[in-house]
Amino acid sequence: MRLTSLPNVPTDLALTLGSGQAFHWVPLGKGWIGAIDETPVYLEQPGGIGRVMVNSEAAGVASRYLALDHPLDRIVASFPQDETMRSASDFCAGMRILRQSKWEAVATFITSSMKQVAHIAQISHTLRKRFGERLRLGEEIVFSYPTPAALAALEESDLRACALGYRAKNLLGAARMVASGEVDLEAIGRLDDLAAREELCRLPGVGEKVANCALLFGFERLRAFPVDVWIERVIRDCYFPRRRSVTAGMIRDFCAEYFGPFGGYAQQYLFHHARLTWDSRRSGTKVKKSEKLGVGLKKSK
């Protein structure tokens, strides 16, 4: 496999792929293999933060997917300079917000409800293998995420067999609405953030949190600030430590104002840092560098 170098900008590939944005990348040799839409892709990073290598035929697709054009230094410099945010920024140095397809972001986060990262990854791989397109890269086989039309043609029982549980009905309903044109994701992409969020919430299984995840990871709305259990804990403990009553509305309004135009990046840094250090912080142990890679993405020896 012939590899080519992508633009040498601050990027930590392991952190980016393993931070709970996408759920299908798997270790292979010195790097990772997966699919970006219908393109099979192999990625590796020979050194530390910086140069990323990719199979040459996927260079353009991978560069866009990894958002190598995002001005990461300027984004991080825009973050609030409090201790919590600085710790998260140091821990997640080089992490980028992936530029995923709109449908995959919507569908993946519909299936993420009340699931841990490892479980979401299992569901993603199962859906891909059963209903996605088979793609070959050398001797390796990967699968694309199934299209709305492919999923819309199924029955709920087909999706329940993929361990989706109650999420099967939501994913099927969303796929049928998108496949029929009742909800037009491309048109949503042309709306402002508020209107786009409202349109996404028409889909089964999409509330404010899932809509914000979709906006951040699929529609490149870098201000979108999803609030899940981890983020709620961070905001309550670190930013409202003396307030007895902190409502969801207060948290939402605070995050929208405090973290600024790149709040989505700040959210992802806070989320990944908290998810991997919360228990160790309380116990006094230190997280190793290798543990930052995330569930299921530790490099092979």
N, C-alpha and C positions, 0 to 999 in steps of 0.2 A: 504494500500500500504506500503510495507516494504522499508525503505530507508537505504542507506548505505553511509558512508562518503568517499569522494574522497581525494586524497593527499592534505594535508594542506599546500598550497603554496599561496603566495600573489595573490589574485584574487578578483576582484569586479564583481560579477555575473551580477548585474543590469546594470552596465556600459558596460560590454562586450556584453550582449544581446541587449542592447538598443542604440548602437553607430552607427547604419547604416551599419553594416556588413551583418547581416541576418535580415529577415523581417517577420518571421512567429511565433515567440514566443509570447504567450499570457499569461496574469496573471491567476493564478489559486490558490486559497487559499493563502498560504504564499509564493508561488513561481511562477514558469512558466511551461507551458507545450508546447511541440512541437514534432517534429520528426527529428531525425538524420538519414538521408537516409531512411531505412525501419524500423527503431526502434523507437517506441514511448517513449518519455522521459519526466520525471518530474524533475525539478531542484529547489532547494531552498537554501538559505544561511541564517542560523539562526542568525549569528552575523555579524560583519563588514567584512572587507577584510580578506579572509582566507578560512575556511572550507566550502565546498559545499556538499550538500546532493543530492542524486539521487536515483530513483527507482533501486533496487539492480540488476535487470537483465540487466540494461543499463550502469553499472558502467564503463566498459572498453570502450564502445563507447563514453560515455560522457567525460571521461578523455582525450581521444584523441581529440575529437571535441573542447574542451575548451583549448587545447594546454597547459596542465598543466606542460608539460616537457620543455616549453620555459623558459629559465633563465631570468625571468622578471627583476630582480634587475640588472643583467649585461647588459641587453638590454637598460634599462633606463639610466644607467650610461654611455652608449656609446653616448647618445644624445649630441649635442652641448649645451654648457652652456650659452646660451643667455637668455635674459629675457622672450622672447616669448615662447621659448621651455620649460623653467622652469615652467612658468605659466600653460602651457598645461599639462605638466607632473604631476604637483601637482593636477590639476583638474581631471585628468584621472587616478590617482593612482589605480593600480590593474586591469586596462583594458588589456585584452589579444586579440590577433588576432586569431579568430576562424579558425579551420582547417576544411573547408567545402569540399564537393564533387566538383570535377572539373566541372561537367555538371551544377550543381545547381548554382555555382558561375558565370559561363559563361552566363547561361540563365537569371539569376536574374538581372545581370547588363546590359544585352541587354534590358530588360524591364524597366530599371531605367532611360533611357535617357530623360532628361528634365522633370523629375518627382521628387516630394518631397518624403521624407521618408514615410509619411503616405499613399501616393498614391501607392508607390511601394509595401508596405505591403498589401494593398487591392488587388492588382493584384496577388501577391503571394498566398494569401489565396484563391482567386477565382480559380486560376489555379490548386491548390492542391485539392480543393473540387470537381472540375469538372473532372479532368483528372488524379489525383494522386491515390495512393492506400490507402484504408481506413484501419486505424490502431486503435486498441483498447488498452487502458490502464485503467484497472478497469472499471469504469462507463463512462470514458471519451473517445471521439473519436478524433483522429487527422489524418492528411493526409500527405503522402509523397509528395515530389516534383515530378511532372510527368517526366517520362523518355524520352529521345530523341525519342525512338520508338513510345511512346504513343502520343507525340505531332506531330511527322512526319505523322501519320495516319490521322490527322485532315485537315480541310480546313481553309484557312485564315479567313473566316467568323466566324468560331468557336472561334478563338482567338480574333477577333475584338469584339465579344460579351462579352469578359472578360475585356473590357475597355483598350485594348492595343493600339488602334488607329493604326498609321503607324508602330508601333513596332511589330504588329502581323505578318506582312510579314517577318520581320527580324528574329523573333523567330522561325517561321515555317521553313524558309530557313536554319537557323542554325541547327535546330533539324534534318532536313532531311540530311544535310551534315554529321552530327555526326552519325546518325543512319545507314547511308549507308556505313560508314567507309571512306568516302572521306576526312574527317578530323578526325584524331585519337587523342583524348585527352590524352590517356595514353602515346602515342608516344611523344606528345608535352611535356609531363612532364619529358621526358628524355633529352630534348634539353636545351641548355644554354638560358639565359634570352632573349637575342636579337632574337635568332632564334624562341624561343617559342612565343614571342610577334608577330613576323611576321606571323607565322602560324595561330595564333588566329585571326589576322586581315583579314584573308581570309573569315571569317564567316560574314554573313550579319549583319550589326548593330554593328560591333566591330571595333572601332578605337583605337587609342593609349590609351585613358583614360579607356575605358571598358576593353581592354586587360590587362592593369596594375591592374585594380581591380580584374580581374579573376586570374591573376598571384599571387597577394597578398593573396586573400581570398580562392582560390581553389587549387593553385599549391604550396603554402607555399614558395613563393619567397619573403623573408622578406625585400629585398632591393627595390622591386617595389614601385614606388611612384606615385600613381594616382593624377592628377592635375584636380580638378573640380573648380567650381566658388568660393567656400569657400577657397580652398587652394590658388588659384590665388590671391585672395584678401589679404590673410595673407602674402604671399611672397612679393607682391607689396608694401603693407603698412608697413610691419615690417622689411623687409630685403632690400628693394630698395626704401626707403622713399624719397630720393632726386633725383632719376632717373626719367626723364620725359618719356623716351621711354624704356619700358621693354617688350621684345618680348616673345612669348611662348617658343621659343628655348632657350632663356636666362634662363627662369624659369626652364625648364626641366634640363638643364645642371647644374645649380646651385644646384637644389635639389638632383640630382644624386651624386654630389660630397660632398655637405655640410653635409648631414644627415647620410651618412655612410652606413654600412652593414645592419643596422636595420632601414633603411629609411621608410619602410612600417609602422612600429610601430609609428615612429615619425609623419608620415603623418596622421595616424588615430587619434592620440592624438590631433594634430593641428586641424584637421577637426572637431572633436566632440566638442572641446573647443570653436572654432570659431562659430560653428553652434548654440551653446546654449548661448554664451556670447556676441556675436557681438553687438546686439542691446542694451543689458543691459549695456555693456561697454560704448557705446556712450551716453546712457541716464543717466549713473551714478548709476544705480540700481545694486544690488547684486543678483547673481543667487543662489537660495536655493539648498541645498544638494539634496532634493527630485527631483528637476528639471533636475538633471544630468541623470536620468534614460532613457530619450529619448522618442520619440513619441510612444504612445501606449503601453508603458511598465511600467507605474507606478503601484506599487503594490496595490492590493486590501486591504481595511482595514479589 
